[in-house]
Amino acid sequence: MTNLILAAVAALAVGLIIGLLIGRSSQGATLRQRRAEQQTEELRNEYTRYQAQVNEHFMESAQLLRRFNDAFRDVNQHMARGANRLASDDEWLEELEQENRRARLTGASGETGDDNAEPPRDYAPKKDPAEKGTLDEGFGLTDEEKAKA
């Protein structure tokens, strides 16, 4: 009977040791799993905070743009009221007509009436094909200056 009790106590001790080893090995996996879940939760919270910041940024931008548009509209209306109040339409039309007449007379408007007008050239045209061009070394020099060169 003592052998039986000793065998039972030994079996119990071996069972406890095996149980502790299995518990510790499974506890490591559970600990890793808990850490991974914790990191996942932290990332979710960080992402949620980021989304809130982005939403806040765009809401503030929309408010600022709305205020800017309102201010621009107010300035535009102010300028239109001032123009209506301060400038007479008849005077402006008369002044524009006079300016157009002056431009037509002086040719400042770009309409010279000459249909054979040529665009400006970036070189001096030759009158004779045998004539030296502007890129010639002796162009514009007198005969004495050419002899010295």
Backbone as a ProteinNet text record, in pm:
[ID]
protein_1_A
[PRIMARY]
MTNLILAAVAALAVGLIIGLLIGRSSQGATLRQRRAEQQTEELRNEYTRYQAQVNEHFMESAQLLRRFNDAFRDVNQHMARGANRLASDDEWLEELEQENRRARLTGASGETGDDNAEPPRDYAPKKDPAEKGTLDEGFGLTDEEKAKA
[TERTIARY]
80.2	0	88.4	196.1	286.4	344.3	365.8	415.7	310.8	189.1	80.5	67.5	81.6	73.6	191.7	310.7	429.3	413.8	360.2	339.7	237.2	132.1	29.6	89.5	173.9	236.9	335	410.4	505.2	429.9	318.2	238.2	180	138.5	84.5	192.7	312	422.7	459.4	469.1	501.4	390	264.9	151.5	156	191.6	202.2	314.1	425.9	539.5	503	443.4	403.6	298.2	202.6	99.1	158.4	256.3	322.5	397.5	467.9	541.4	446.4	339	241.4	175.7	143.3	80.5	171.5	300.2	394.1	412.1	418.9	436.7	312.9	195.7	73.7	55.6	109.5	101.4	185.3	298.4	381.7	307.5	236.4	159	44.4	-18.7	-127	-73.5	43.9	105.5	137.5	191.6	220.4	91	-12.5	-140.5	-196.9	-185.7	-232.3	-153.8	-23.4	59.3	18.9	-4.9	-45.3	-180.9	-274.2	-404.5	-390	-301.1	-277.4	-218.5	-123	-64.3	-169.5	-253	-359.3	-454.9	-489.5	-579.1	-514.5	-385.1	-313.6	-312.4	-288.5	-289.6	-428.2	-533	-669.5	-696	-653.8	-673.6	-595.7	-473.5	-391.8	-456.8	-506.9	-572.8	-699.5	-774.9	-896.2	-861.3	-754.4	-710.2	-667.8	-596.4	-551.8	-671.8	-772	-892.7	-962	-966.7	-1030.1	-952.3	-819.4	-737.8	-760.1	-766.5	-789.8	-926.6	-1028.4	-1163	-1164.2	-1099.1	-1092.8	-1022.2	-912.2	-838.2	-926.7	-998.3	-1080	-1202	-1255.5	-1366.8	-1319.5	-1204.4	-1149.6	-1116.2	-1059.7	-1028.8	-1156	-1261.7	-1389.1	-1442.9	-1433.6	-1479.3	-1397.2	-1265.2	-1178.8	-1208.9	-1227.4	-1260.5	-1396.3	-1491.2	-1622.4	-1610.1	-1530.9	-1510	-1437.9	-1338.3	-1265.6	-1360	-1445.7	-1541.1	-1638	-1683.3	-1773.1	-1704.1	-1578	-1503.3	-1481.8	-1450	-1430.5	-1559.9	-1672.3	-1800.9	-1832.2	-1801.8	-1825.4	-1741.3	-1613.6	-1526.4	-1577.6	-1617	-1668.4	-1794.5	-1885.7	-2007.4	-1974.1	-1879.7	-1837.2	-1782.6	-1697.8	-1640.4	-1749.6	-1844.7	-1953.2	-2039.5	-2073.6	-2153	-2076.6	-1946.1	-1864.7	-1855.9	-1839.6	-1832	-1963.5	-2075.4	-2205.8	-2229.1	-2187	-2211.2	-2116.1	-1988.4	-1886.5	-1859.1	-1880.3	-1847.3	-1975.1	-1981.5	-2096.4	-2069.4	-2166.6	-2149.5	-2129.3	-2199.4	-2186.9	-2045.3	-1985.1	-1848.3	-1750.8	-1767.7	-1677.4	-1690.5	-1814.2	-1834.7	-1773.9	-1792.8	-1736.1	-1583.5	-1526.6	-1379.7	-1326.2	-1394.6	-1352.7	-1360.7	-1465.4	-1476.3	-1362.9	-1330.4	-1219.7	-1088	-1067.3	-944.1	-936.8	-1047.6	-1050.5	-1021.7	-1079.3	-1051.9	-904.3	-844.4	-701.5	-616.8	-653.7	-577.1	-584.4	-701.2	-714.5	-633.6	-631.4	-556.2	-405.6	-356.1	-211.9	-165.5	-257.4	-218.8	-171.9	-203	-158	-235.9	-351.2	-431.4	-382.2	-282.9	-229.8	-290.7	-393.9	-458.6	-404.4	-302.3	-241.2	-310.6	-389.9	-458.2	-371.7	-246.1	-153.5	-159.2	-215.1	-228.1	-96.8	2.5	130.3	234.8	192.3	286.5	362.3	491.2	575.2	606.2	625	664.4	807.6	845.8	981.9	1083.1	1199.2	1304.1	1412.5	1480.3	1590.5	1725.4	1724.2	1847	1823.8	1932.7	1921.7	1917.1	1814.8	1805.3	1910	1958.8	2055.7	1980.3	2035.6	1974.9	2027.8	2149.9	2214.4	2269.7	2252	2302.4	2453.8	2528	2673.7	2717.6	2626.4	2657.7	2692.7	2783.1	2822.4	2708.9	2686.8	2581.2	2628.2	2535.3	2567.1	2659.1	2668.2	2756	2896.7	2919.7	3052	3147	3273.8	3370.9	3391.3	3376.9	3402.8	3277.6	3164.8	3040.1	3046.6	3014.1	3008.7	3142.7	3253.7	3385.9	3421.5	3497.3	3546	3659.4	3704.2	3812.1	3941.3	3968	4089.9	4081.8	3967.4	3950.3	3959.1	3910.5	3919.6	4062.7	4144.1	4284.1	4361.1	4328.2	4396.5	4361	4238	4192.6	4252.3
-114.1	0	125.8	118.7	231.5	251.8	141	154.3	221.7	186.6	244.4	394.3	432.6	573.9	648.7	588.8	651.7	666.2	566.7	572.8	682	696	798.4	937	953.1	1082.6	1115	1017.3	1039.1	1075.1	1006.9	1036.3	1177	1214.1	1347.6	1453.1	1428.5	1523.1	1534.7	1422.3	1423.8	1497.1	1474.4	1541.3	1693.1	1731.9	1875	1939.7	1872.8	1927.1	1938.6	1835.2	1838.3	1948.7	1961.8	2065.1	2205.1	2225.3	2355.2	2388.1	2288.6	2311.9	2345	2270.7	2296	2432.1	2464.4	2593.1	2710.2	2695.7	2803.7	2820.1	2709.5	2721	2781.3	2745.3	2803.8	2946.6	2976.7	3111.5	3208.2	3162.3	3244.2	3279.6	3182.8	3208.7	3306	3290.4	3380.1	3520.4	3529.5	3659.5	3729.1	3654.8	3711	3756.6	3676.3	3710.5	3838.3	3850.6	3971.5	4094.4	4080.2	4191.8	4233.9	4134.5	4165.4	4237.3	4191	4256.3	4399.1	4417.2	4550.3	4644.5	4595.6	4676.7	4711.6	4612.8	4636.6	4744.4	4737.3	4836.7	4975.3	4982.3	5110.4	5169.5	5085	5131.6	5182.1	5110.4	5155.1	5292.3	5309	5437.5	5549.1	5520.9	5620.4	5657.3	5558.8	5582.4	5665.7	5636.8	5712.8	5857.9	5879	6015.4	6087.5	6017.6	6076.6	6117.8	6029.9	6062.1	6185	6194	6309.5	6437.1	6429.8	6547.4	6589.9	6492.3	6523.2	6588.5	6533.2	6590.9	6732.9	6752.6	6885.8	6985.2	6940.6	7026.5	7071.1	6977.3	7011.5	7094.2	7071.9	7155.4	7299	7315.9	7449.9	7516.3	7438.7	7492.8	7538.5	7461.6	7498.4	7628.2	7642.9	7766.1	7885.9	7869.1	7979.4	8018.9	7920.2	7950.1	8019	7977.4	8040.9	8187.4	8213.3	8351.8	8432.4	8369	8436.7	8474.1	8379.7	8406.3	8517.2	8517	8622.7	8758.6	8763.6	8889.6	8934.7	8842.9	8877.6	8931.1	8867	8912.8	9052.4	9076.8	9208.5	9314.5	9283.7	9379.8	9405.1	9300.4	9313.5	9400.2	9376.8	9457.4	9602.3	9623.2	9758.7	9831	9763	9824.3	9854.8	9765.9	9788.1	9906.5	9913.7	10027	10157.6	10156.6	10276.5	10319	10222.5	10255.3	10313.6	10257.7	10310.1	10449.8	10470.5	10598.2	10707	10670.7	10770.4	10794.4	10696.1	10710.5	10712.9	10809.8	10821.2	10736.5	10656	10568.8	10650	10761.8	10843.8	10895.8	10938.3	10990.4	10881.1	10762.7	10652.3	10615.1	10606.9	10571.2	10676.8	10804.2	10911.2	10905.7	10879.6	10871.1	10751.4	10639.6	10522.3	10549.5	10618.5	10651.4	10741.4	10840.5	10929.9	10854.1	10764.9	10684.4	10597.1	10538.6	10455.7	10539	10659.5	10746.7	10782.9	10817	10850.5	10731.4	10613.9	10493.6	10465.8	10486.6	10463.4	10563.1	10686.4	10790.1	10767	10730.1	10712	10572.1	10479	10342	10265.1	10316.7	10251.6	10126.4	10111.9	9994.9	9870.5	9884.8	9768.4	9751.8	9831.1	9822.4	9936.1	9910.1	10014	10027.2	9933.4	9938.9	9889.3	9854.2	9807.5	9655.9	9601.9	9456.8	9389.1	9464.6	9407.7	9419.6	9436.7	9453.9	9324.6	9337.6	9221.8	9217.7	9098.2	9091.4	9142.3	9187.3	9235.9	9124.1	9160	9061.7	9073.1	8963.8	8966.3	8977.6	9024.1	9044.3	9160.9	9216.7	9325.8	9264.4	9295.2	9236.1	9297	9215.8	9260.8	9318.8	9424.7	9481.8	9411.7	9359.9	9293.4	9160.9	9049.3	8920.3	8918.3	9002.5	9004.4	9087.5	9161.6	9247.8	9163.1	9215	9145.2	9158.6	9052.2	9052.6	9110	9123	9182.1	9093.2	8967.4	8878.2	8872.2	8942.8	8947.7	9025.1	8985.5	9051.7	9198.1	9233.8	9370.6	9455.6	9407.5	9482.4	9611.1	9723.2	9851.9	9920.1	9858.2	9919	9994.1	10099.1	10171.4	10091.3	10131.6	10059.7	10064.7	10178.3	10190	10094.6	10088.8	9999.6	9853.2	9821.5	9685	9646	9741.3	9714.4	9690.1	9763.5	9744.8	9610	9564.7	9440.8	9325.9
0	0	0	72.3	72.1	-67.8	-136.5	-273.8	-363.3	-337	-414.2	-385.4	-258.5	-220.9	-281.9	-272.7	-331.2	-482.7	-548.3	-691.9	-725	-643	-665.7	-646.1	-538.5	-511.7	-624.8	-672.7	-781.6	-910.1	-935.2	-1054.5	-1045.1	-922.6	-901.4	-924.2	-875.1	-892.3	-1039.7	-1109.1	-1251.7	-1327.4	-1291.7	-1356.8	-1334.3	-1208.5	-1179.3	-1259.9	-1268.4	-1344.6	-1492.3	-1547.1	-1687.9	-1709.1	-1617.2	-1626.6	-1621.7	-1532.3	-1523.7	-1652.9	-1707.5	-1831.6	-1947.5	-1956.6	-2063.4	-2041.8	-1917.5	-1885.6	-1920.6	-1887.7	-1918.9	-2070.2	-2142.9	-2287.6	-2352.8	-2306.2	-2362.2	-2312.3	-2195.3	-2141.9	-2226.2	-2279.1	-2366.8	-2495	-2551.9	-2673.8	-2642.9	-2529.3	-2490.4	-2466.9	-2405.9	-2381.8	-2513.8	-2609.7	-2741	-2809.8	-2795.6	-2855.2	-2792.2	-2660.6	-2592.1	-2637.2	-2653.5	-2699.9	-2841.7	-2928.7	-3066	-3066.8	-2983	-2974.5	-2922.1	-2826.2	-2769.4	-2875.7	-2954.1	-3059.8	-3166.7	-3199.1	-3296.5	-3244.8	-3119.9	-3060.6	-3059.4	-3029.3	-3031.2	-3173	-3273.5	-3412.1	-3453.1	-3409.4	-3439.3	-3377.1	-3251.8	-3184.4	-3254.5	-3295.6	-3365.3	-3499.7	-3570.7	-3699.1	-3679.3	-3575.1	-3545.3	-3512.6	-3435.7	-3404	-3532.2	-3619.7	-3746.1	-3831.5	-3841	-3917.4	-3859.7	-3728	-3664.2	-3696.9	-3696.6	-3730.1	-3875.4	-3966.5	-4108.5	-4125.2	-4060.9	-4070.4	-4014.9	-3901.6	-3840.5	-3934	-3996	-4088.3	-4204.4	-4265.3	-4381.3	-4341.7	-4223.8	-4177.6	-4157.3	-4095.1	-4074.2	-4208	-4302	-4434.7	-4505	-4494.9	-4557.6	-4497.4	-4364.9	-4299.8	-4346.4	-4352.7	-4396.4	-4541.2	-4629.3	-4768.7	-4780.2	-4698.2	-4700.3	-4657.6	-4551.6	-4506.8	-4614.5	-4679.9	-4787.4	-4901.1	-4941.8	-5049.5	-5010.8	-4884.4	-4838.9	-4845.3	-4800	-4803.1	-4947	-5036.9	-5177.6	-5237.7	-5206.9	-5257.9	-5203.6	-5074.8	-5017.1	-5086.4	-5112.2	-5181.1	-5322.2	-5391.1	-5527.1	-5528.4	-5435.6	-5428.3	-5395	-5305.2	-5269.6	-5392.4	-5469.2	-5588.9	-5691.7	-5708.1	-5804.3	-5761	-5631.5	-5582.5	-5600.6	-5569	-5585	-5730.1	-5820.1	-5962.5	-6010.2	-5966.8	-6007.5	-5950.8	-5829.7	-5763.1	-5811.3	-5833	-5860.6	-6008.2	-6091.7	-6233.6	-6315.7	-6402.6	-6491.5	-6615.5	-6655.7	-6772.4	-6899.8	-6911.7	-7031.8	-7048.5	-6937.9	-6944.9	-6987.3	-6934.1	-6969.3	-7116.3	-7164.3	-7304.4	-7396.1	-7361.1	-7442.5	-7442.4	-7324.9	-7314.9	-7394.1	-7390.4	-7467.2	-7617.7	-7660.4	-7802.2	-7848.1	-7767.4	-7801.6	-7808.5	-7716.5	-7715.6	-7839.9	-7878.8	-8000.2	-8124.8	-8129.7	-8244.8	-8251.3	-8136.6	-8132.8	-8175.2	-8130.9	-8164.3	-8314.1	-8373.5	-8516.8	-8598	-8550.6	-8623.2	-8614	-8499.3	-8481.5	-8517.3	-8532.2	-8564.6	-8442.5	-8324.7	-8201.6	-8169.7	-8231.6	-8199.3	-8270	-8357.1	-8427.4	-8564	-8596.6	-8726.6	-8813.4	-8891.9	-8974.1	-9108	-9145.5	-9273	-9386.6	-9360.7	-9463.7	-9467.7	-9574.9	-9586	-9622	-9671.3	-9711.3	-9600.9	-9478.9	-9368.1	-9344.4	-9319.3	-9291	-9142	-9088.1	-8947.4	-8931.9	-8815.2	-8796.5	-8817.8	-8870.8	-8897.6	-8792.3	-8768.8	-8672.7	-8744.7	-8870.7	-8946.8	-9043.3	-9092.4	-9190.1	-9328.9	-9407.2	-9540.9	-9635.6	-9727.1	-9828.1	-9946.8	-10003.9	-10124.2	-10248.7	-10237.2	-10350	-10298.3	-10369.2	-10321.2	-10303.4	-10373.5	-10360.5	-10239.9	-10184.3	-10070.2	-9947.3	-9862.5	-9740.6	-9638.4	-9565.2	-9465	-9331.6	-9238.6	-9107.9	-9025.7	-9056.8	-8981.6	-9039.2	-9147.4	-9207.8	-9117.2	-9112.4	-9024.5	-9059.8	-9183.8	-9226.1	-9235.7	-9192	-9205.1	-9123.5	-9187.6	-9120.7	-9105.2	-9147.4	-9135	-9263.9	-9246.7	-9365.2	-9426.8	-9547.6	-9615.4	-9534.1	-9468	-9385.1	-9265.7	-9202.6	-9087.2	-9129.7	-9249.6	-9300.4	-9325.6	-9375.3	-9404.2	-9274.6	-9169.2	-9039.9	-8978.9	-8999.7	-8939.4	-9014.6
[MASK]
+++++++++++++++++++++++++++++++++++++++++++++++++++++++++++++++++++++++++++++++++++++++++++++++++++++++++++++++++++++++++++++++++++++++++++++++++++++

